[in-house]
Amino acid sequence: METITIQTEYIRLQDLMKLGNLTATGGEAKVLIQDGQVLVGGEVCLQRGKKIRPGDVVTYMGRDYTVAYAD
C-alpha cells in the first residue's frame, strides 16, 4: 500500500488522484471515477468529490493508496 501525505483534514478523491500522480490531470481523474474504475473502501465510488481521510483506502488499477497527515 502506498501512502500519500496531505496537509489538510481531508482531500477530495479526484485531488488525491492528481496529487498522488495516479492521473495527469483532474479531468482525467473525473472520467476514471465516473467510469467506476476507482474503489474507496473496496466499493466502487462515483463521487469525485468524496472526502478521503487517513485510514481510507483508495484502489485504482489494482493498487491500494491511503493518506496520512504530514508531520
C-alpha positions in Angstrom: 0.0 0.0 0.0 1.3 3.4 -0.9 0.8 6.4 1.3 0.1 9.9 0.1 0.8 12.8 2.5 -1.7 15.6 2.9 -1.6 18.9 4.8 -5.3 19.2 5.4 -8.0 17.4 7.3 -9.1 15.6 4.1 -8.6 15.5 0.4 -11.2 15.1 -2.3 -10.9 11.9 -4.3 -10.0 13.5 -7.7 -7.5 15.7 -6.0 -5.9 12.7 -4.3 -5.5 11.0 -7.7 -3.8 14.1 -9.1 -1.6 14.7 -6.1 -0.5 11.0 -6.0 0.3 11.1 -9.7 -2.3 8.4 -10.5 -3.5 10.7 -13.2 -2.0 13.6 -15.1 -5.0 15.9 -14.7 -8.1 16.4 -12.6 -10.2 15.9 -15.7 -8.7 12.5 -16.3 -9.4 11.6 -12.7 -13.0 12.8 -13.1 -13.5 10.5 -16.1 -12.0 7.4 -14.4 -14.1 7.9 -11.2 -17.3 8.4 -13.2 -16.5 5.3 -15.2 -16.4 3.2 -12.0 -12.6 2.5 -12.2 -11.9 3.7 -8.6 -12.7 1.9 -5.4 -12.9 3.5 -1.9 -13.1 1.1 1.0 -13.4 -1.8 -1.5 -16.6 -0.4 -3.2 -16.9 1.5 -6.5 -17.1 5.2 -5.8 -18.6 7.5 -8.4 -18.3 10.7 -6.3 -15.2 12.6 -7.5 -15.6 15.0 -4.5 -15.6 12.1 -2.0 -13.7 13.2 1.1 -10.7 10.9 1.7 -9.3 10.9 5.2 -6.4 9.0 6.8 -7.5 5.4 7.2 -9.5 5.3 3.9 -8.2 3.0 1.2 -8.4 4.0 -2.4 -7.9 1.3 -5.0 -7.0 2.1 -8.6 -5.6 -0.3 -11.2 -5.2 -3.0 -8.6 -3.0 -0.8 -6.3 -4.0 0.5 -2.9 -3.4 4.0 -1.7 -4.1 5.7 1.6 -3.4 9.2 3.1 -1.5 10.3 6.1 -1.1 13.7 7.7 2.2 15.4 7.3 4.3 15.7 10.4 
